[in-house]
Amino acid sequence: MSVESVFPQLEALLPHVQKPIQYVGGELNSTVKPWESCDVRWALMYPDAYEVGLPNQGVMILYEVLNEQEGVLAERTYSVWPDLEALMREHAVPQFTVDAHRPVKAFDVFGLSFSTELGYTNMLTALDLAGIPLESRDRGLDDPIVLAGGHAAFNPEPIADFIDAAVIGDGEQAVLDMTKIIREWKAEGRPGGREEVLFRLAKTGAVYIPRFYDVEYLPDGRIARVVPNKSGVPWRVSKHTVMDLDEWPYPKQPLVPLAETVHERMSVEIFRGCTRGCRFCQAGMITRPVRERSITGIGDMVEKGLKATGFEEVGLLSLSSADHSEIAEVAKGLADRYEEDKIGLSLPSTRVDAFNVDLANELTRNGRRSGLTFAPEGGSERMRKVINKMVSEEDLIRTVSTAYGNGWRQVKLYFMCGLPTETDEDVLQIADMAMKVIAEGRKVSGQNDIRCTVSIGGFVPKPHTPFQWAPQLSAEETDARLTKLRDKIRGDKKYGRSIGFRYHDGKPGIVEGLLSRGDRRIGAVIRAVYEDGGRFDGWREHFSYDRWMACADKTLPAFGVDVDWYTTREKSYEEVLPWDHLDSGLDKDWLWEDWQDALDETEVEDCRWTPCFDCGVCPAMDTHIQIGPTGKKLLPLTVNQPAGSAHTH
């Protein structure tokens, strides 16, 4: 049967909302397939506004991987702004995809990619608008399978009541495996109903189905154990790891947005994983091992992507792009190849110890020379030992000195506040460092228009990291510490005016902490916040700390716990953590030892270049580190000629 587009009803509403273009679809490289020609249909959502969601690499990759398959279609949906939400409710227009404006409820799978926990209320809005019951236990045979993925899915327990399934790790192969299981079940006439297809997914050991696990609690509120409640369901669910990125050169046809988005560039992921071992960094821990894309693989992707999109900038993405074993050759090769076309290159942020001027010059050769961003993370040498970010103050000063001496005028430094064992003194040293940076910049450049921006984020302990046991700093203490730092910077007559200071107050961090380390009991809080009007919690103007705290105060006492119990309380070695049954490959004892090393201020090397530290990932996941150098050059060796030039190479 065909599924009708809701565009005729939607179109009448668009003149009454802000930025209507974001709901129209039809972007360059988007795909619309005939509904009847497909037997498995996916609706993919990045649960945020179009301008944030469209450039998301994860969704873009899965969209293309699925649409390449015969008989499979994937369409995208994003969060609608409150103005359109109100009109959709009034006129009974359901949550729709932007590709063919089909109702989300008609699809087989509704897959959401969460890179942050603050998108949970947006998921509930989308489910409700789609006419899909909010809780998985209330869904019937014709409702889609609601699937969570992305980094936040490594602890899906707070949303366990609302999702049917979660996939942890890389999604490319996982969505194809799931498609096959769903296709077979549908071809057999959907035997055993919804329960049966979920059981088939669970049996693989690669898809987590929360309803097949019971959580038992101790009298003091801690978890006693998490146990399967159905035979044939594994005790632990493992993450997916794609080996050989060259076999997955996606996206080949990146989407070009119609409306303005947060990133207007074509991006290529140059490697996955990171073994620097920064103890606060969930992304680095859960994406191990390091898997590099080859220099020729990168070159092919850039060439095809630029042809397919017409973008004028290429972002070389990874957690620490300057660590690619052939980054110098990649940058030079791309800068050479696209010199005539004036294609700019960018790295998201550069490690202080991986920066060199040659690389920076290659990156800016064809583009504009904007500011450089470095992330020392900790204000004092001691703090950097605690978090295992091995960058000395001398390293930093030498690096910025080189940058200012080579014509850069602006440097941005990123730090965190509220790290384990941190004191006021550690944070105040951020001001000293910024002043030294300005002094050095004025000295080497002979100029006074040097700028340094200090940007500070609140530290939130995350699952599957050595800091998963750490207490979080309260919002009040965070704010007090940052006020002292601000006063110190502003009070400095000599350098204060050259230092920009940006920081978030401590409140969003407490909510993020509650959601990131929460268990199933937090679902009641999320639902209460949604019902009270909570939307777009990642946006400062929509976020309400008071609403979250009021809803927590209303729902959590029934369980004998409160917000502090989840956030500012230190956890012990014996405690069962809500995500212990989800296997990221990291050995829990290794994480605990690394947490003890942090408290002793002991640094650990990067296992890419040193013997193995037994974190557990490679043997547990049957994977291995994949790095170059390959020794190959960026092919083809032709230099792109301006249009109309006669000779060729």
C-alpha positions in Angstrom: 0.0 0.0 0.0 1.1 3.5 -0.7 1.7 6.1 2.0 0.5 9.6 1.2 2.7 12.7 1.6 1.5 15.1 4.3 3.0 18.0 2.3 -0.4 19.5 1.2 -1.5 19.9 4.8 2.0 21.1 5.9 2.4 23.6 3.1 -0.6 25.6 4.4 1.2 26.0 7.8 4.6 27.0 6.5 3.9 30.8 5.9 3.2 31.0 9.6 6.5 29.7 11.0 10.1 30.9 11.2 12.6 29.4 8.6 10.0 27.4 6.7 12.6 26.3 4.2 14.0 23.7 6.7 10.9 21.6 6.4 10.7 21.5 2.6 13.3 18.9 1.6 14.6 18.4 -1.9 18.3 19.0 -1.0 21.0 18.3 -3.5 21.9 14.6 -3.1 18.8 13.7 -1.1 17.0 10.5 -2.1 13.3 9.7 -2.5 12.4 6.1 -3.4 9.0 4.7 -4.4 7.4 3.3 -1.2 6.0 0.2 -2.9 9.4 -0.9 -4.3 10.9 -1.3 -0.8 10.1 -3.8 1.9 12.2 -2.3 4.7 11.8 1.4 5.5 13.8 3.5 7.9 13.1 7.0 9.2 16.3 8.5 10.6 16.3 11.4 13.0 18.9 13.6 14.5 16.7 14.9 17.4 17.5 18.6 17.0 16.7 21.4 14.6 17.5 21.0 10.9 20.4 23.5 11.1 22.2 21.2 13.6 20.9 17.9 12.3 21.5 18.1 8.6 25.4 18.3 8.8 25.5 15.3 11.2 27.9 12.8 9.7 26.4 9.7 11.4 22.9 10.2 10.0 24.2 11.2 6.6 26.3 8.0 6.4 23.4 5.7 7.5 21.0 7.5 5.1 23.3 6.7 2.2 24.3 3.1 3.3 20.6 2.2 3.6 19.4 3.9 0.4 22.1 2.1 -1.6 20.5 -1.2 -0.8 17.9 -2.7 -3.2 14.4 -2.7 -1.6 15.4 -0.5 1.3 14.6 3.2 1.8 15.7 5.7 4.4 14.3 9.2 4.9 15.3 11.9 7.4 13.3 13.8 10.0 14.4 16.5 12.4 12.9 18.3 15.4 10.3 20.9 14.5 10.5 24.2 16.3 7.8 25.0 18.9 6.0 27.3 16.5 5.4 24.5 13.9 4.8 22.0 16.7 1.8 24.0 17.9 0.4 24.3 14.4 0.9 20.6 13.7 -1.0 19.7 16.8 -3.8 22.1 15.9 -4.2 20.8 12.4 -3.4 17.1 13.1 -0.3 17.0 10.9 2.0 14.2 12.1 5.8 14.1 12.4 7.0 13.8 8.8 10.2 13.1 6.9 11.7 16.0 4.9 12.5 13.7 1.9 9.0 12.7 0.8 6.9 14.2 3.8 5.7 10.7 4.7 4.4 10.2 8.3 7.1 8.7 10.6 4.6 6.2 12.0 4.4 4.5 8.6 8.1 3.3 8.7 9.4 0.0 10.0 12.2 1.6 12.0 12.5 5.0 13.6 16.2 5.4 14.3 17.5 8.3 16.4 21.1 9.3 16.7 22.0 10.9 20.0 25.4 12.6 20.3 24.2 14.3 23.5 21.7 13.3 26.2 20.0 16.7 25.9 18.0 15.5 22.9 15.8 13.1 24.9 12.8 15.4 25.3 12.9 16.1 21.5 12.6 12.4 21.0 9.4 12.3 23.0 8.0 15.3 21.1 8.7 13.5 17.8 7.1 10.2 19.0 4.0 12.1 20.2 3.6 14.1 17.0 4.1 10.9 15.0 1.3 9.2 16.9 3.6 6.5 18.3 3.0 5.6 22.0 5.7 7.1 24.2 6.5 3.9 26.0 7.6 0.8 24.2 5.3 -1.5 26.1 2.2 0.3 24.7 3.3 -0.1 21.0 1.5 -2.5 18.6 2.5 -4.5 15.6 2.2 -1.5 13.2 4.3 0.9 15.2 7.9 1.4 14.1 10.8 -0.1 16.1 12.2 2.9 17.9 16.0 2.5 17.9 18.6 4.7 19.6 22.2 5.0 18.4 25.1 7.5 18.7 27.5 8.1 21.6 24.7 8.7 24.1 23.3 5.2 23.4 26.3 3.7 25.2 24.1 4.2 28.3 20.5 4.1 27.0 19.0 3.2 30.4 17.4 6.6 31.1 15.4 6.2 27.9 14.9 2.4 28.2 11.1 2.9 28.6 10.8 4.9 25.4 13.0 2.9 23.0 12.6 -0.6 21.7 16.2 -1.1 20.9 19.7 0.4 21.0 22.8 -0.1 18.9 26.1 0.8 20.5 29.2 1.5 18.4 29.5 1.9 14.6 26.2 1.8 12.7 27.2 1.0 9.1 27.1 -2.8 9.3 24.6 -2.8 12.2 21.8 -1.2 10.2 22.3 -3.7 7.3 22.2 -6.7 9.7 19.1 -5.3 11.3 17.5 -4.7 7.9 18.1 -8.3 7.0 16.4 -9.6 10.2 13.4 -7.3 9.8 13.0 -8.2 6.1 13.0 -12.0 6.8 10.4 -11.5 9.6 8.2 -9.4 7.4 8.5 -11.9 4.5 7.3 -14.7 6.9 4.2 -12.7 7.6 5.4 -11.1 10.9 5.1 -14.2 13.0 5.0 -13.7 16.8 4.4 -10.0 16.3 6.5 -7.2 17.7 8.0 -9.4 20.5 9.4 -11.9 18.0 11.2 -9.4 15.8 12.7 -7.8 18.9 13.8 -11.2 20.1 15.5 -12.0 16.8 17.4 -8.8 17.0 18.4 -9.4 20.7 19.5 -13.0 20.0 22.3 -11.7 17.7 24.0 -10.2 20.8 24.5 -7.0 18.8 21.3 -5.1 19.4 20.2 -4.2 23.0 16.5 -4.7 23.7 15.8 -3.1 27.2 12.5 -4.9 27.7 14.3 -8.2 27.9 16.3 -7.1 30.9 15.1 -6.6 34.5 16.9 -4.2 36.9 17.0 -5.2 40.6 17.8 -2.5 43.2 19.3 -2.6 46.7 17.5 -1.0 49.6 19.9 2.0 49.4 19.0 2.7 45.8 22.0 1.2 44.1 21.6 -1.4 41.4 21.8 -5.0 42.6 22.0 -6.6 39.2 20.7 -6.4 35.6 19.4 -9.8 34.4 17.9 -11.1 31.2 14.2 -12.0 31.7 14.0 -14.2 28.6 16.0 -17.3 27.7 18.2 -16.9 24.6 19.0 -13.2 25.4 22.7 -12.6 26.0 23.9 -11.3 29.4 26.0 -8.6 27.8 25.5 -6.7 24.5 28.6 -5.8 22.5 29.5 -2.7 20.6 30.0 -2.7 16.8 33.4 -1.9 15.3 33.9 -1.3 11.6 37.4 -2.3 10.5 38.8 -0.9 7.3 37.3 2.5 6.8 38.3 2.4 3.2 35.6 -0.1 2.6 33.0 2.4 3.9 33.8 5.6 2.0 30.6 7.4 3.2 29.1 9.8 2.6 29.9 9.7 -1.1 27.2 12.2 -2.0 27.0 14.5 1.0 23.8 16.4 1.5 23.9 20.1 0.6 21.5 22.0 2.9 18.9 24.4 1.7 18.8 26.6 4.8 21.8 27.9 6.7 23.3 25.2 9.0 26.0 25.1 11.6 28.7 23.7 9.2 28.8 24.8 5.6 31.5 22.4 4.4 32.1 18.9 3.1 33.5 16.6 5.8 35.7 13.5 5.5 36.3 11.4 8.6 40.1 10.6 8.3 40.2 8.2 11.2 38.0 6.7 14.0 39.0 6.1 17.5 41.7 7.7 19.7 44.2 6.2 22.2 45.5 9.4 23.7 43.7 8.2 26.8 42.2 11.5 28.1 40.3 10.3 31.1 37.3 12.6 30.7 36.8 11.8 27.0 34.0 9.4 26.4 34.4 9.6 22.6 38.0 8.6 22.8 37.3 5.6 25.1 34.2 4.2 23.3 35.5 4.4 19.7 38.8 2.5 20.3 40.8 1.1 18.5 42.3 3.7 16.2 41.4 2.9 12.5 42.9 5.3 9.9 41.5 5.9 6.5 44.3 5.6 4.0 45.7 8.7 2.3 44.4 7.5 -1.1 41.0 6.7 0.5 40.8 10.3 1.9 41.8 11.7 -1.5 39.1 9.8 -3.3 36.4 10.8 -0.9 37.4 14.5 -1.1 37.4 14.5 -4.8 34.0 12.7 -5.2 32.5 14.8 -2.4 33.6 18.1 -3.8 32.2 17.1 -7.2 28.9 16.1 -5.7 28.4 19.2 -3.6 30.3 22.3 -4.8 31.4 23.1 -1.3 34.5 25.3 -0.9 35.8 23.9 2.3 36.8 20.4 3.4 36.8 19.5 7.1 39.2 16.6 8.0 37.3 15.1 10.9 38.4 12.8 13.7 38.8 13.1 17.5 42.4 14.3 17.0 43.0 14.9 13.3 46.6 16.0 13.6 47.4 12.5 14.9 46.8 10.8 11.6 50.1 9.2 10.7 50.2 10.8 7.3 48.4 14.1 8.1 51.3 16.2 6.7 51.1 14.4 3.4 47.3 14.5 3.4 47.2 18.3 4.0 49.9 19.1 1.4 48.5 16.8 -1.2 45.0 18.3 -0.9 46.3 21.9 -0.8 48.4 21.2 -3.9 45.5 19.5 -5.7 43.0 22.2 -5.0 45.2 25.3 -5.1 43.6 26.6 -8.3 40.1 26.0 -7.0 40.8 27.8 -3.7 39.4 24.9 -1.6 40.0 25.6 2.1 40.9 22.8 4.5 40.1 22.7 8.2 40.9 20.5 11.3 38.3 20.8 14.0 40.8 21.5 16.7 44.5 20.8 17.0 46.4 19.2 19.9 49.1 21.6 21.2 51.8 18.9 20.8 50.7 17.9 17.3 50.6 21.4 15.9 53.3 22.6 13.5 53.4 25.6 11.3 54.0 23.7 8.1 50.7 21.8 8.7 48.9 25.0 9.7 50.2 26.8 6.6 49.0 23.9 4.3 45.6 24.1 5.9 45.2 27.8 5.3 47.0 28.0 2.0 43.8 28.1 -0.1 41.3 29.3 2.5 41.1 32.1 5.0 43.4 32.3 8.0 40.9 32.2 10.9 41.8 31.6 14.5 43.5 28.5 15.9 41.9 26.4 18.6 43.8 24.4 21.2 42.4 22.4 24.1 44.7 22.2 27.1 41.5 21.2 29.1 43.2 21.6 32.5 44.4 25.0 33.8 47.3 23.7 35.8 50.1 21.2 35.2 48.7 19.1 38.0 45.2 19.0 36.5 46.6 17.9 33.2 48.3 15.0 34.9 45.0 14.0 36.5 43.1 14.0 33.2 46.1 12.5 31.3 46.3 15.4 28.9 50.1 15.5 28.6 50.7 19.1 27.5 53.1 21.3 29.4 52.8 25.0 29.7 56.1 25.3 27.8 54.6 23.3 25.0 51.6 25.6 24.8 53.6 28.8 25.0 56.0 27.6 22.3 53.1 26.5 20.0 51.2 29.8 20.3 54.4 31.7 20.0 55.0 30.0 16.6 51.5 30.7 15.5 51.6 34.4 16.4 55.0 34.7 14.9 53.7 33.3 11.6 50.9 35.8 11.3 48.0 34.4 13.3 46.3 37.0 15.5 43.7 34.9 17.3 44.0 31.8 19.4 41.2 30.1 21.3 41.9 27.9 24.3 39.4 25.4 25.6 39.3 24.3 29.3 37.0 22.4 31.6 35.9 23.4 35.1 34.8 20.9 37.8 37.3 18.1 37.0 38.1 15.5 39.7 40.3 16.8 42.5 40.2 20.4 41.1 40.7 23.4 43.4 40.1 27.1 42.9 43.8 27.5 42.4 43.9 25.1 39.4 41.2 27.1 37.7 42.7 30.5 38.4 45.9 29.3 36.7 43.9 29.4 33.4 44.1 33.2 33.7 47.9 33.1 34.2 48.2 30.9 31.1 46.1 33.2 29.0 48.1 36.2 30.1 51.4 34.5 29.2 49.9 33.7 25.8 49.1 37.3 25.2 52.5 38.5 26.4 54.3 36.0 24.2 52.1 36.9 21.2 52.8 40.6 21.6 56.5 39.9 21.9 56.9 37.7 18.8 54.6 39.7 16.6 55.5 43.2 17.7 51.8 43.9 17.6 49.2 44.8 20.3 46.1 43.5 18.5 46.7 39.9 19.7 43.6 38.1 21.0 43.2 35.0 23.1 39.7 33.6 23.8 39.3 31.3 26.8 36.3 29.0 26.5 35.2 26.9 29.5 32.9 24.0 29.6 31.6 22.3 32.7 33.0 18.7 33.2 30.4 16.0 33.1 31.5 12.4 34.1 30.6 10.0 31.4 29.9 6.2 31.2 32.8 3.9 30.0 35.5 6.4 31.1 37.8 6.2 34.1 35.8 9.2 35.5 32.6 7.2 35.5 33.0 6.9 39.3 33.8 10.5 39.9 31.6 13.0 41.8 30.4 16.0 39.8 30.9 19.6 41.0 27.6 21.2 42.0 26.2 24.0 39.8 26.8 26.5 42.7 30.4 25.5 43.2 31.1 25.6 39.4 29.6 29.1 39.1 31.6 30.4 42.1 34.8 29.1 40.7 34.2 30.6 37.3 33.2 34.0 38.8 36.6 34.1 40.6 38.3 33.3 37.2 36.4 36.0 35.4 37.2 38.6 38.0 40.9 37.7 37.8 40.9 38.1 34.0 38.9 41.3 34.0 40.9 42.8 36.8 44.2 42.6 34.9 45.0 46.0 33.5 47.8 44.8 31.2 46.3 41.8 29.4 42.6 41.5 30.5 41.2 43.4 27.6 42.9 41.1 25.1 41.4 38.0 26.7 37.9 36.9 25.7 36.1 34.8 28.3 33.2 32.5 27.4 31.7 30.0 29.8 28.6 28.1 30.5 27.1 28.2 34.0 27.0 25.0 36.0 23.3 24.2 35.5 23.1 22.5 32.2 26.0 20.3 33.3 24.1 18.9 36.2 21.1 18.0 34.0 23.5 16.4 31.5 25.2 14.5 34.3 21.8 13.2 35.6 21.0 11.9 32.1 24.4 10.6 31.2 24.9 8.4 34.3 21.3 7.8 35.1 19.4 4.5 35.2 15.8 3.6 34.2 14.4 5.6 37.1 15.4 8.8 35.3 12.9 8.0 32.5 10.2 9.4 34.8 12.0 12.7 35.1 12.4 13.0 31.3 8.8 12.3 30.7 7.7 14.8 33.4 9.9 17.5 31.8 8.5 16.7 28.3 5.0 16.9 29.6 5.8 20.2 31.3 6.9 21.7 27.9 10.6 20.8 27.9 12.0 21.0 24.4 15.4 21.7 22.8 17.3 21.4 26.1 20.6 21.8 24.2 19.7 25.4 23.4 20.3 28.0 26.0 17.2 29.9 25.3 14.9 26.9 25.6 16.7 25.1 28.5 15.1 25.4 32.0 17.1 24.1 34.9 14.3 24.9 37.3 11.9 22.7 35.3 14.3 19.8 35.4 14.9 20.2 39.1 11.2 20.5 39.9 10.4 17.4 37.8 13.2 15.5 39.5 11.9 16.6 43.0 8.5 15.4 42.0 9.4 11.9 40.6 12.6 10.7 42.2 11.6 10.6 45.9 9.3 7.6 45.1 12.6 5.7 44.3 14.4 6.9 47.4 17.1 8.9 45.3 17.6 12.5 44.2 19.6 14.5 41.7 22.7 14.7 44.0 22.6 10.9 44.3 23.3 10.6 40.6 25.6 13.6 40.1 27.7 14.8 43.0 28.0 11.4 44.8 31.2 9.5 44.3 30.7 5.9 43.2 32.5 2.9 44.7 34.3 0.0 42.9 31.7 -2.5 44.0 28.7 -0.5 42.7 26.9 -2.0 39.7 26.8 0.8 37.1 23.6 1.1 35.0 25.6 0.4 31.8 27.8 -2.5 33.0 25.8 -5.0 30.9 26.7 -3.0 27.7 30.2 -4.0 26.5 32.3 -1.2 25.0 35.3 -3.5 25.1 37.0 -1.6 27.9 37.9 -3.8 30.9 36.2 -2.4 34.0 39.2 -3.2 36.2 41.4 -1.3 33.7 39.1 1.7 33.9 39.2 1.6 37.7 43.0 1.4 37.8 43.1 4.4 35.4 40.8 6.2 37.8 43.2 5.4 40.7 46.1 6.6 38.5 44.2 9.9 38.0 43.9 10.4 41.7 47.7 9.7 42.0 48.3 12.2 39.1 50.0 9.4 37.1 50.2 9.8 33.3 49.7 7.0 30.8 51.2 7.0 27.3 49.4 6.6 24.0 49.2 2.9 23.1 49.6 3.7 19.4 53.3 4.2 19.8 54.0 2.1 23.0 53.2 -1.4 24.2 49.6 -2.3 25.0 48.2 -1.3 28.3 45.5 -4.0 28.4 42.5 -1.7 28.2 40.8 -4.8 26.7 39.3 -3.4 23.5 41.4 -5.2 20.9 41.0 -8.8 22.2 37.4 -8.3 23.4 36.2 -6.9 20.1 38.5 -8.9 17.9 40.0 -5.7 16.5 43.4 -4.1 16.2 44.9 -0.7 15.8 45.1 0.2 12.1 47.6 3.0 11.3 49.9 4.0 8.5 52.1 5.2 7.1 51.1 3.6 3.8 53.9 5.5 2.0 51.4 6.2 -0.8 50.9 9.6 -2.4 47.6 11.4 -2.8 46.3 10.2 -6.2 45.6 11.2 -8.9 48.7 13.5 -9.3 46.9 15.8 -11.7 46.5 19.4 -10.5 43.1 20.7 -11.1 43.3 23.3 -13.9 41.1 26.4 -14.0 38.2 25.8 -16.4 39.1 26.4 -20.1 42.9 25.9 -19.7 44.4 24.1 -22.7 47.2 21.9 -21.5 46.9 18.8 -19.3 49.4 16.9 -17.2 
